[in-house]
Amino acid sequence: KKLKRSARLVEMTQYLLSRPHTLISLTAFAERYQSAKSSISEDLAIIKEVFEDEGVGELHTLAGAAGGVRFVPKVRKDIALGKIVDICRELEQPDRLLPGGYLYMTDLLGVPGMMQEVGRMFASAFANRNIDVIMTVETKGIPLAHATAHYLNLPVVIVRRDHKVTEGSAVSINYVSGSTKRIQTMSLARRALKEESRVLIIDDFMKAGGTIQGMVDLLHEFRALVAGVGVFVESGEIESDERLLHDYVSLARLTEVDLKSRHITVQPGNFFHNQ
Ligand SMILES: O=P(O)(O)OC[C@H]1C[C@H](OP(=O)(O)OP(=O)(O)O)[C@H](O)[C@@H]1O
């Protein structure tokens, strides 16, 4: 049945929010709501204004026959900063400190609402990069990769820690996870990634960067490209020149770890620096 204008606005908003980074033609909207394209355009202008004022995201309009509108999730830095500060306070709980300067984060990775917020921040940080797939390494990176992939409307590829018979023919590389100074193996099924794919790497924690660098080396084996790197928390203990990898976005930074006093300081990451 034909909706009245106010109901149509509500329905269109819900439709757009549930289809991030998806181009929807004006014709499709006009047919769906049995309305003139001019009315749909007016509705979209209202939704666009509210989305941008409220920090929900942007509505990009593509003109022309194959045109339409695309909802691009974006966070307002001031709102995101407030959320990250709360997460930093949570991460500073002394009993989160683990040997090797790690933080226990598995509980946070199990909170869907927080993963959604972090996913939206990563999706906002990388909204304008041309990305084909999100990659992470098992295990703790998985919820972050999926949350980010939802808001970027992209598939997720999960790198295994060692070869699994259930993955078929695979490419394996060795790497040193700086934290453990151990040679480790990561492996990805040959069929999982097409050549020339533009890949966004997401992980939960970066210390020496060996794990991320391992994924970069793996992508090289697939002749795929690194479109970006996002880490939830970076360890500030590593001086940047020691770090294997420099071009990344972090949401939080572990700046101080005192094993004796068990004092931890976690601050907003470089996502917030270029305010
Ligand atoms: O920067 P690096 O020095 O390489 O360290 C960061 C790695 C190590 C740790 O993974 P693990 O806890 O080893 O593995 P899992 O994610 O399966 O818990 C973390 O999740 C990152 O992937």
The ligand as an SDF file (V2000), in Angstrom:
LIG
                    3D

 22 22  0  0  0  0  0  0  0  0999 V2000
   52.2540   -7.1950   16.7850 O   0  0  0  0  0  0  0  0  0  0  0  0
   52.6760   -8.5500   17.2820 P   0  0  0  0  0  0  0  0  0  0  0  0
   53.9100   -8.4710   18.1490 O   0  0  0  0  0  0  0  0  0  0  0  0
   52.8100   -9.5440   16.1840 O   0  0  0  0  0  0  0  0  0  0  0  0
   51.5100   -9.1060   18.2910 O   0  0  0  0  0  0  0  0  0  0  0  0
   50.1390   -8.9140   18.0050 C   0  0  0  0  0  0  0  0  0  0  0  0
   49.4130  -10.2330   17.6840 C   0  0  0  0  0  0  0  0  0  0  0  0
   49.5430  -11.2460   18.8010 C   0  0  0  0  0  0  0  0  0  0  0  0
   48.1600  -11.4690   19.3620 C   0  0  0  0  0  0  0  0  0  0  0  0
   47.5970  -12.6290   18.8270 O   0  0  0  0  0  0  0  0  0  0  0  0
   47.5610  -13.9710   19.7110 P   0  0  0  0  0  0  0  0  0  0  0  0
   47.0320  -13.6400   21.0670 O   0  0  0  0  0  0  0  0  0  0  0  0
   48.9110  -14.5790   19.6190 O   0  0  0  0  0  0  0  0  0  0  0  0
   46.5580  -14.9030   18.9260 O   0  0  0  0  0  0  0  0  0  0  0  0
   44.9370  -14.8910   18.9750 P   0  0  0  0  0  0  0  0  0  0  0  0
   44.5120  -13.6520   18.2360 O   0  0  0  0  0  0  0  0  0  0  0  0
   44.5400  -16.1490   18.2820 O   0  0  0  0  0  0  0  0  0  0  0  0
   44.5480  -14.8400   20.4250 O   0  0  0  0  0  0  0  0  0  0  0  0
   47.3200  -10.3380   18.8530 C   0  0  0  0  0  0  0  0  0  0  0  0
   45.9620  -10.7860   18.6760 O   0  0  0  0  0  0  0  0  0  0  0  0
   47.9380   -9.9570   17.5280 C   0  0  0  0  0  0  0  0  0  0  0  0
   47.4200  -10.7530   16.4900 O   0  0  0  0  0  0  0  0  0  0  0  0
  1  2  2  0
  2  3  1  0
  2  4  1  0
  2  5  1  0
  5  6  1  0
  6  7  1  0
  7  8  1  0
  7 21  1  0
  8  9  1  0
  9 10  1  0
  9 19  1  0
 10 11  1  0
 11 12  2  0
 11 13  1  0
 11 14  1  0
 14 15  1  0
 15 16  2  0
 15 17  1  0
 15 18  1  0
 19 20  1  0
 19 21  1  0
 21 22  1  0
M  END
$$$$
